[in-house]
Amino acid sequence: MSNTPLRVLVTGASRGIGEAIATQLLDAGHSVALTARTAQDLEAIVAGRTNKNLIIPADVTDSKSANIALEKIISAWGGIDVLILNAGDGSAAPIDKTSNEVWEHSIAINLTAPFQYLRAAVPAMKEAKFGRIIVIASSAGLIGEPNVSAYTAAKHGVIGLVRAAAAELAKHGITVNAVCPSYVDTPMTKRSLEAAAERTGKDFNEVKAALEAKQPSGRFLTPKEVAKAAIAFIDLPNITGQAEILKGE
Ligand SMILES: NC(=O)c1ccc[n+]([C@@H]2O[C@H](COP(=O)([O-])OP(=O)(O)OC[C@H]3O[C@@H](n4cnc5c(N)ncnc54)[C@H](OP(=O)(O)O)[C@@H]3O)[C@@H](O)[C@H]2O)c1
């Protein structure tokens, strides 16, 4: 990873993949702005660290949150080098049981929020002629599976955003890439497994083992593996517009 301290914003930084990303960046000496809705979870991550950091409690689905977060970062640090768009959420339901509320939330958190944060960060990155934007998308952004239409549509959409932004921003020294993990061992996956066990009447461990066996590496990815793959884009100036399914190490 780059030895020069960078100014980084990570959304959804309080647990799961976002926590692993924030922790790896802090360990490497970077300045990290962390957002999530729950401030005390973010404070626990930076506790005892001497890095420059900013805790920005925010709901990314609030359309004002992106501009507010970027204003705080620019005013504190004078710019932003890396934007990691990780906050996201999904729930499973067959199409005819997918409510408008579930659909709208999925689009809001997985597609509209990344667009709004990217839009808010681009002017400072253009001015600096440097930027790295990394989206934690999903294998659901590249392939279709049953019972996840809202999440799949939103993640396909965000990969479209990555490709369009990559094409538009390359001439400004800004790269835009996505990582597309399948299942990762995080609280979000635990919630999905609990819901699937409830829906099917099966045991949690049985549902988990069946899903693990279907993964490319026969197991769930770890948040650390996904974080490492995402952070790797920071040091790749010539790679942009990429969105590939992530396999285990
Ligand atoms: N887990 C997987 O198997 C998997 C696979 C592929 C892709 N992904 C993607 O990876 C990303 C992270 O997933 P994860 O499994 O680490 O999720 P997670 O364990 O549920 O953590 C989500 C993080 O986002 C924050 N967050 C949730 N809703 C938010 C909102 N409205 N505004 C701001 N922050 C919010 C949470 O903190 P608060 O609740 O305090 O806000 C938390 O820090 C998501 O984009 C997900 O789609 C996950």
The ligand as a Tripos MOL2 file, in Angstrom:
@<TRIPOS>MOLECULE
LIG
   48    52     1     0     0
SMALL
NO_CHARGES

@<TRIPOS>ATOM
      1 N1        -21.6470   -9.6080    3.4400 N.am      1 LIG1
      2 C1        -21.5960  -10.0560    2.2070 C.2       1 LIG1
      3 O1        -21.7140  -11.2740    1.9730 O.2       1 LIG1
      4 C2        -21.4130   -9.1240    1.0590 C.ar      1 LIG1
      5 C3        -21.1580   -9.6740   -0.2090 C.ar      1 LIG1
      6 C4        -20.9730   -8.8200   -1.2900 C.ar      1 LIG1
      7 C5        -21.0340   -7.4550   -1.1200 C.ar      1 LIG1
      8 N2        -21.2950   -6.9430    0.1220 N.ar      1 LIG1
      9 C6        -21.3660   -5.4810    0.2440 C.3       1 LIG1
     10 O2        -20.3620   -5.0350    1.1290 O.3       1 LIG1
     11 C7        -20.7990   -3.8580    1.7970 C.3       1 LIG1
     12 C8        -20.6310   -4.0450    3.3000 C.3       1 LIG1
     13 O3        -21.3610   -5.1920    3.7040 O.3       1 LIG1
     14 P1        -21.1760   -5.8570    5.1560 P.3       1 LIG1
     15 O4        -21.5340   -7.2870    4.9790 O.co2     1 LIG1
     16 O5        -19.8770   -5.4680    5.7510 O.co2     1 LIG1
     17 O6        -22.4070   -5.1190    5.9150 O.3       1 LIG1
     18 P2        -22.7330   -4.9770    7.4840 P.3       1 LIG1
     19 O7        -21.9980   -6.0010    8.2400 O.co2     1 LIG1
     20 O8        -24.2060   -4.9090    7.5970 O.co2     1 LIG1
     21 O9        -22.1250   -3.5050    7.8110 O.3       1 LIG1
     22 C9        -22.7130   -2.4010    7.1610 C.3       1 LIG1
     23 C10       -22.0090   -1.1160    7.5540 C.3       1 LIG1
     24 O10       -22.6900   -0.0330    6.8930 O.3       1 LIG1
     25 C11       -23.2810    0.8340    7.8720 C.3       1 LIG1
     26 N3        -24.5920    1.2510    7.3820 N.ar      1 LIG1
     27 C12       -25.6970    0.4880    7.1840 C.ar      1 LIG1
     28 N4        -26.7150    1.2310    6.7510 N.ar      1 LIG1
     29 C13       -26.2320    2.5120    6.6710 C.ar      1 LIG1
     30 C14       -26.8030    3.7470    6.2980 C.ar      1 LIG1
     31 N5        -28.0960    3.8540    5.9050 N.pl3     1 LIG1
     32 N6        -26.0270    4.8560    6.3310 N.ar      1 LIG1
     33 C15       -24.7340    4.7820    6.7310 C.ar      1 LIG1
     34 N7        -24.1410    3.6380    7.0800 N.ar      1 LIG1
     35 C16       -24.8830    2.5160    7.0560 C.ar      1 LIG1
     36 C17       -23.3580    0.0100    9.1590 C.3       1 LIG1
     37 O11       -23.3240    0.8110   10.3530 O.3       1 LIG1
     38 P3        -24.6720    1.4290   11.0210 P.3       1 LIG1
     39 O12       -25.6690    0.3120   11.0730 O.co2     1 LIG1
     40 O13       -24.2410    1.9330   12.3520 O.co2     1 LIG1
     41 O14       -25.1000    2.5310   10.1090 O.co2     1 LIG1
     42 C18       -22.0750   -0.8130    9.0370 C.3       1 LIG1
     43 O15       -20.9520   -0.0210    9.3890 O.3       1 LIG1
     44 C19       -22.2470   -3.6420    1.3500 C.3       1 LIG1
     45 O16       -22.2630   -2.7030    0.2970 O.3       1 LIG1
     46 C20       -22.6750   -5.0130    0.8470 C.3       1 LIG1
     47 O17       -23.6840   -4.9270   -0.1260 O.3       1 LIG1
     48 C21       -21.4660   -7.7470    1.2160 C.ar      1 LIG1
@<TRIPOS>BOND
     1     1     2 1
     2     2     3 2
     3     2     4 1
     4     4     5 ar
     5     4    48 ar
     6     5     6 ar
     7     6     7 ar
     8     7     8 ar
     9     8     9 1
    10     8    48 ar
    11     9    10 1
    12     9    46 1
    13    10    11 1
    14    11    12 1
    15    11    44 1
    16    12    13 1
    17    13    14 1
    18    14    15 2
    19    14    16 1
    20    14    17 1
    21    17    18 1
    22    18    19 2
    23    18    20 1
    24    18    21 1
    25    21    22 1
    26    22    23 1
    27    23    24 1
    28    23    42 1
    29    24    25 1
    30    25    26 1
    31    25    36 1
    32    26    27 ar
    33    26    35 ar
    34    27    28 ar
    35    28    29 ar
    36    29    30 ar
    37    29    35 ar
    38    30    31 1
    39    30    32 ar
    40    32    33 ar
    41    33    34 ar
    42    34    35 ar
    43    36    37 1
    44    36    42 1
    45    37    38 1
    46    38    39 2
    47    38    40 1
    48    38    41 1
    49    42    43 1
    50    44    45 1
    51    44    46 1
    52    46    47 1
@<TRIPOS>SUBSTRUCTURE
     1 LIG1         1 GROUP 0 **** ****
